Amino acid sequence: MGVDDGRLAVGVDLGGTKIRAGIAGLDGRIRFVLTEPTAPEGGRALVSQLVRLVQELASAVGSDPSSVVSTAIGGAGVPDSAGGQFHRAPNLGDLDGFSLVEDVAAELGHPVILENDVNIAAIGELHAGIGLHRDSFAFVSVGTGIGVGLILGRRLWVGANGGAGEIGYIPMGTDPLDPANQHRGPLEEAVAGEMIGRRAAALSGEAHLDAADVFERAANGDPNALHSLDEEAKWLAHALVTVDAVVNPGTFVLGGGIGTRAELLGPIRQWLHRLGRADLEVCISELGGDAPIVGAIRLAIDTALQQRESETS
């Protein structure tokens, strides 16, 4: 990590429902974090929102926005470095017809980097969480959707086209031949956070329940809530066994708003036992909700340091 020379880096966790953004010096010390709802229309509206957030973060630490020399954005999709955009990002609105990177960078006047949000979280976990004592692991984020960030030999593996870890498209959990399950992916249709509430509501005959309601009811022994969480655990366990068969990362780290719920860990392990894979090591993220911010800032700092080296060489 570099020394603090007055230059700043910003890391952004761009989700479908909320944005978290943090600012740090090049020494890595996070100085301020902002959280707000994602622009509901998404798409081009994200440009002005991201620019404003970077400016507000600089102001919050008493600096001019020109002090920010790099911004890294983790988003729920597959980053396209050539087009400066995310693909397979249904939660971020219509991203066609413009470059998110070019438009944001033009406003801010410094480099902007895109990376998948789960990969960003995996980078954070590598440098400040389980990576302090593991060289390889799979970071499995479960929240609005599901995805995996693969750290193999202390390096992020993104695949040939940046799509490694998009396990929501694994053909299980729901009918993979139904076009309705092909937009987000068959597995994601089964384990996305909203489905926890939908399953419990369908069993109880209620119009609506959200995941928080279900976890609360499950804690009080409600059978419908317990069934919904068990169904969630079942398909997550199936996904872990599938990933292990292909990648064998050694350890699975659960993150995201749903994945970090301790109530799921026991049922997941029970299903792994039933699947004959009780040997798989599964734990909850050591950084929790901070993993994406830590990872995005780390990526932004690395970009800034590389830029400084090229300028001085």
Phi, psi and omega in degrees: 000146183280177178266160181280109181245019179093345177276151187234155177229145181240137175241136185235131171255100186265101180257171181289334181245334179213158177240131170242134181223137180231157181233142182214157169283172180289356173279353177093354181284118179286126186258330182198146179228136176242145176227135176204162178296144174291140176311120188300331180279344180059211177057226184297336179297340179292331182300305182295326180293316180294318178299315180297320180297317178298318179295319180292324178295317178299317179296323182296334179256014175075029182238159174281145178305336179292345177286341178280122186249355180198141175229131176245134183240122173261122182232159183279074180182184179264118183288137176247100184295326181291318181269354180063039189212168173258136171255164181050050183234065185297338182276356184252010178081195184277108182256010181283151170086004176204165179253113178300317180297309184295319183291318179290316180297323180297323179285322186269333178079024176212166182298142176235131184241138175252144172208153176302141186296326179286325174298320178299315179297321178297321177298317177300315180295326179297317188268342184221006182231235184296338179295348176290342178220017173220137179267339180223138176192164174246121177269115184253108181263125178235118180202243174302326176221201178220143177197165181233135170252123186259120173251113182236117182061038178067018176234143177285127178255117184251355180086179185295325184235021178083005186259008179299138177092001178280065190285352175301338181270001174301132185282070177207163178097314173223172183294112182288347179270352178277118181306333180295338181260008184258353180285305176270336182114144183301316180292318181297327177295337181269329189243355177305146186310321182296333183290335177299314179291320181298317181297314181295321180295320179297323180286325184270348181081012180273157183288322185204138169220145173253174185300321181299319177301317184293315178299320179296315180292322179298323179297335179263009174087013180297123185295325179293318178294317179297322178295318180297317179292325178294322177296319176300312181297323181301310184286330174295319178297317176301319180295318180297317179297321179295312180297319181296323180297331183265319189250326182052062184284349178094314182220141174248127180249121182269128179226186182086168185298329178268316184299331181275001178286118184299335182296338182274339187298315179298309178300324177297315180295325177296318179291324176298321177297316180295330179275003180078019182233045177295347181284344182294133179273119181231133179216169178266145180310134178285339181263344181059224183291351180275348184305313181295322179294314180300316181292319180295318178296320178299316179296320179295320179294315179302320178296317180296320180292321177295322178295318180295321179296320180292329180288331184263351182274000000 
